[in-house]
Amino acid sequence: MLIPPDVRARLRGLRFASRLFANGLGLGQHRGRSRGAGLEFEQYRSYEFGDEPRRIDWKLYGRSDRFFVREAARDSPLTVWVLLDATASMAQADRARPTDTKFAAAKLLAACLAEIAVTQGDTIGVIGIRGDGVQLIPAGGGARHRDRLLAGLDALSCGGAWPDEASFAPVWERVAIDSLVVILSDGFDSALPAVAGKLSAARRQVLSLGILGGDERDFPFAGGFIFRDPETGAECRVDGEAARADFLTRFAAARRELVQRLARQGVPHVEYYLDEPADVVLRRILADAG
């Protein structure tokens, strides 16, 4: 799983944070009470053997003839979990770019999140959700873990329908309180809001990112078509031009209902389309420190 160079370049300056803005379109800064070398001054303490000389306040030394070290509250590591929808519907792609599937976009976004986490010193893990259960890439930090995570993403495949509740045991066991959970999904599974709501109610910070096709947004079909549900196999024969207005109305209503269901559970939801650059949605939801 490689991040295109142009996308990687535009990731610079993006940062995770642990609190969602009230408007659901960004993240605040995550602050810990651990002390050390940081940007925001908090207090002085007496010099101890091993402290870096550059942290000594030399002006205070000149006044007191004693060594004091400046301490600051620094950002504490955040654990990020990516819940990656790997059900069969994620294999969908736009007709104009049949190899660029929703699942490929989701894996690229997960790789971008991993790159940001490693750069920031946070930890990140991935849980793939398939019809046969979940596939776990444990959380970790550092460049080696990032490389293992990218290899794990490459190995993930999609298939089946949304699994039953019992399959989510690793999610409840692994995702600790105050973790940030980013759900990457097309949002077509009716059980998704329940999972997001359960995580949010259990003090996990949850953000839902919907991955949609440009064909779903525009419905550019003309003539006779057969549409097939990849998870159930159900088929529907339609005339593209005749069905367009009704589809767009019903699809927009379904998206609004999803947004409202998630919002009632304290989960912000943003949408990303396959014909957009991968970093566009990340810039919408992550605080830009640059």
N, C-alpha and C positions, 0 to 999 in steps of 0.2 A: 504494500500500500504506500504509494508515493504521493506526496503533495506537490502539485504543479508549482514550479518556481515562482510564477507571478502571484499565485495565491499565497504561498509561503511569505513572500515579501510583504503582502498586505496584512498579514497577521501581526506584524511587528507593532507593538504598542497596545495590543489587546490584552486584557487581564481578566481573570476570574475574580469574583468577589462573592461573599457568602450571603448577602441579603438582597432580595429582589426589590426593585423600586415599586412603589405603589401602583404606578401606571402599567406595570407588566412589560415594559419595553427596555429594561436595563437592570443592571446589578450594581449595588453599592459596594463599598470597599469592605473586605473582611479584616477585622482587627482582633488581635489576641492580646492577652495581658502578659505574654512572655516578654522579657526585657532583653535588650542587647543593642547592637549597633543598628540604628534605624534612622528614619527621617524626621520623626516628630519627637522633640525633646520631652522627657517625662520627669527625670530626677537625676540627682548626683548620688554617687556612692564612693566610698573610699577605694583607692587603687589596691588591686590584688595582683600578686605575682602571676604573670602570664597575660595580663591585659595588654592590648595593643597601645603603644605610646601615642598613636594618633588620636586615641579617644580621651586622652588626658586634657582637661581644661587648663591650659597654661596660664590664662589670665587669672583664674581663681587661685592657681598655685602661687602666682606673684603676690596676691593679696593675703593668702593664708599660710604660705610656706608649707602646704600639705598637698599631696596628690589626690585629686578627685577625678573620677571617670564620669563622663556624660552617658546617661542611659536614655533609651527611647523605647516607647511601645512599638513593637514591630509586627508586621503581618504574620499571623500564625498559619501554618500549613492547612489548606483546605482539602478535604477528600471529595473528589468528583466521581460520580458514577454515571456512565452512559447506558441507558436502557435502550437497546437497539432492536427495533421491530424487525424480526427475520421471518415473518410469515409470508405466504405465497404472494399476497397482493403487492409486496415490495419489489417483486420482479418486473413490475410494469415500467414501461418507458414510453416516451413520446414517439410518434411515428417518424418524425424528422431525425431523431437520434436514437435508434432502437437499441444500441449497446449501453446507453447512459440511463441505467435503471434507477428507480428510487433507492434500491438497496445499495447500489454503487455510490450514490450521493450520500446516503446515510453513513457509509463507511468512511467516505472522504471527510465528512463533517466530524466524525468521531476522531479521525486522525488529526484534524486541525485542533480539536479540543485537547488531545493528548500533547500536541506540540506546545500549546499555550500553557498547559499545566506544568510541563517539564521546565519551560522557560521561567515560570513564576516560582518554581520550587514546591508545587503542590503535588498531590498523589491522585492517580486516576485509574479506574478500572472499567470494564465493559461487561454487561450482561446481555447476551443475545437471546431474544425471545422467539422460539420456533414452535411449530405444532407438536414436536416431540419433547418439549420441555425448554429448559434454559441452558445456555452455554456460557460459562464463566471465564473471564480473564481477570484474575485477582488485581486489586488495586496496588499500586506501587509508584515509586518516583524515580527520577533520574533517566539519563539517556539510554541505559541498557534496558530498563523496563519499557521505555517508549518503543524501542526496537522490537522487543518481545510482543508488545501490544499490537504493533503494526502487523507483525507476522501473524498474530492471532486473528486480527481483522481479515487479513487475506484469506485465511482458512475458513471463515464463516460463510455459510450458504443459507439461502432462505427457502422455506417450504412449509406447507401445512397451514392450519388455522391457529388462532390464538389459543394457547394452552389453558388447561383448567387451573383453578385456584391453587390446588396442591402443588403445582409445578413451580410456584413462586416462593417456595420455602427458602431457597438460597438468597432471594432478594431481601426478605425480612431479616435473615440471619446476618448478611454481610453488610448491608447499608446502615451505617451507624447514625445515631442522632446528630443533627446539624450537618450531615453530608449534603452536598449539592447534587441533585439528580436531574440529568438532562435526558428527556425522553425523545427519541428520534423515531417517528412513525408517520404513516399516512393518515392515521386517525380513523381508519375504517372499521376497527374492531370496537364494538359497543362496550366491551369490558375494560377498555383502556382507562376511561375516566375513573372507574372504581379503584384501579391499581394506583393511579396518580393521587387520588383522594386519600387512600389509606396511607400512603407514604407521607403526604402533607400533614395529615392528622397526627402522625407519629413523630412530628418534629423533624422531618426531612424536608429540605428546601427543594421544591420541584419546579421545573420549567419544561413545558411541552413544546416541541418544535415539530410542526407538521410539514411533511415533505409531499408536494403535489406536482403533478405533471402539467405542462403548459396546455396539453390537450384537454385536461379536465377544466382548466380555467377558461379556455376559448371554445372548446368543442368544434373544431374545424372540419367536421365530417360532412360529406355530401354523398348522396346515393345510399344504396342498401348496405347495411353492416350487421354483422353478428357480434354482439358483445358477450363475453364469457367471464363469469366470476372465477378467478383462479383458485379460490379456496373451496368452493362448493361445486363447481362445474356447471352451474345454472347458466343458461344462455338466453339472450334476448335479441330478437330481430327487429331492427328499427330502420327507418329512413332518416339519415343524418340531418338533412335540412328541416324536416318536419319536427324532429325531436329536439332540436337545438334549444329553443326558447324554454321549453318545459324542463329540460335537463339543467340548464344554467340556473333557473329559478330554484329547483329542488336541491341542487348541489350547494348553492349559496345558503339556503335555509339549513341544510345539514351542517355546514361549517359553522354557522352562527350558533346552532344548538350545542355543538361541541365546545365552542369557546365559552358559552354561558355555563355549561355543566362544569367545566374545569374551573372557571372563575368562582363559582359558588363554593368550590373546595379550596380556594386560595392558590390555584395553579395558573399562572400566566401562560398564554399560548400565542405563538407567532408562527407564521407560515413562510415556507421557502418553496420556490418553483424550480424545476429542473433546468430551465433555461436562464437561470441567474448564476452569477459567480458564487462559489461556495462561501466566500468570506462575507457576502452581503448580509446574510441573516445574522452572522456572528457579530458584525459591527452594530447591528440593531440591538442586540441583547447584552453585549459585554461592555463594561466601562472602558473607555479608551484613555489609557494613562499617558499617551503621547501628546 
